[in-house]
Amino acid sequence: MRSIMLVLLCLVISGCATTNKECIGKAPKSSVADVSIIDTAWLNKVINIFSEELEVRPNQAGIYHNRAIAYYYKKEYDKSWEDIRQCQKLSGVIDPAFLNKLEAASGIKE
C-alpha cells in the first residue's frame, strides 16, 4: 500500500518526474504551476514520505527530483536545489521546465 501511495504522490506532484528521458516533457503543464492550490500540510506529508523512502533507497534519483518539486512548492528553494544537485549526482534527469521555474523563483542559475 505504501508503494502505491508513493507512486501516486509522485504523479500528483510532478506529473511524470522520473529519471527516464522519454518521460521529460510529458508532464502536464500544470505540474509545476500554481503553488497556491497545494496545501502546505499535505506537502509536509509528501516530503516526509519521500525522506523516509530516501532512508531506505538513498540512490534513487527520482525521489530526490520529486522531493525537490515539493520543496519548490513550499518555496524552500535552497532545499530544492540540494535535492536537484543530489539527483544530478546520481545521473538523474531534471525536467528542464521545472529547472527554469526553480531558477526564476530562487534567483539562482546553475
C-alpha positions in Angstrom: 0.0 0.0 0.0 2.8 2.4 0.9 4.4 1.8 -2.5 1.2 2.6 -4.3 0.8 5.8 -2.2 4.3 6.9 -3.1 3.8 6.4 -6.8 0.5 8.4 -6.7 2.2 11.2 -4.8 5.0 11.3 -7.4 2.5 11.5 -10.2 0.4 14.2 -8.5 3.4 16.4 -7.7 5.3 16.2 -10.9 3.1 14.5 -13.5 5.9 12.5 -14.9 9.1 13.3 -13.0 11.4 10.3 -13.2 14.9 9.6 -14.3 13.5 8.3 -17.6 14.5 10.6 -20.5 11.4 9.6 -22.6 9.2 11.0 -19.8 10.6 14.5 -19.8 8.1 16.9 -21.5 5.1 14.6 -20.9 4.2 16.1 -17.6 1.0 18.2 -17.6 1.7 21.9 -18.0 0.1 22.5 -14.5 2.6 20.1 -12.8 4.9 23.0 -11.7 2.4 25.9 -12.0 0.1 27.3 -9.3 1.7 26.9 -5.9 -1.4 28.3 -4.2 -3.5 25.2 -5.0 -1.4 22.9 -2.9 -1.9 22.7 0.9 1.3 23.1 3.0 0.3 20.4 5.4 -0.1 18.0 2.6 3.3 19.0 1.2 4.9 18.3 4.6 3.4 14.8 4.5 4.7 14.2 1.0 8.2 15.5 1.9 8.2 13.2 4.9 7.3 10.2 2.8 10.0 11.0 0.2 12.5 11.5 3.0 11.6 8.1 4.6 11.9 6.5 1.2 15.4 8.0 0.7 16.5 6.4 4.0 15.7 3.0 2.5 16.7 3.8 -1.1 19.3 6.6 -1.0 20.4 6.1 -4.6 17.1 6.8 -6.2 17.5 10.0 -8.2 13.7 10.2 -9.0 12.9 10.5 -5.3 15.3 13.4 -4.9 13.7 15.0 -8.1 10.2 14.7 -6.7 11.1 15.9 -3.3 12.8 18.9 -4.9 9.5 19.7 -6.6 7.7 19.5 -3.3 10.2 21.9 -1.7 9.7 24.2 -4.7 6.0 24.3 -4.0 6.8 25.2 -0.3 9.1 28.0 -1.6 12.0 26.2 0.2 14.3 26.8 -2.8 17.6 26.0 -1.1 16.4 22.6 -0.1 15.0 22.1 -3.6 18.4 22.9 -5.1 20.1 20.5 -2.7 17.8 17.7 -4.0 18.3 18.7 -7.6 22.1 18.5 -7.1 21.8 15.1 -5.5 19.5 13.9 -8.3 22.1 15.1 -10.9 24.9 13.5 -8.9 23.0 10.2 -9.2 22.7 10.7 -13.0 19.1 11.6 -12.8 17.4 13.7 -15.4 15.8 17.0 -14.4 12.8 18.3 -16.2 14.1 21.5 -17.9 10.8 23.3 -17.4 11.0 22.7 -13.7 14.6 23.8 -13.6 13.7 27.0 -15.4 10.9 27.7 -12.8 13.3 27.0 -9.9 15.9 29.2 -11.3 13.4 32.1 -11.8 11.8 31.6 -8.4 15.1 31.3 -6.4 17.2 33.8 -8.4 19.9 31.1 -8.7 21.1 29.8 -12.0 23.0 26.6 -12.2 
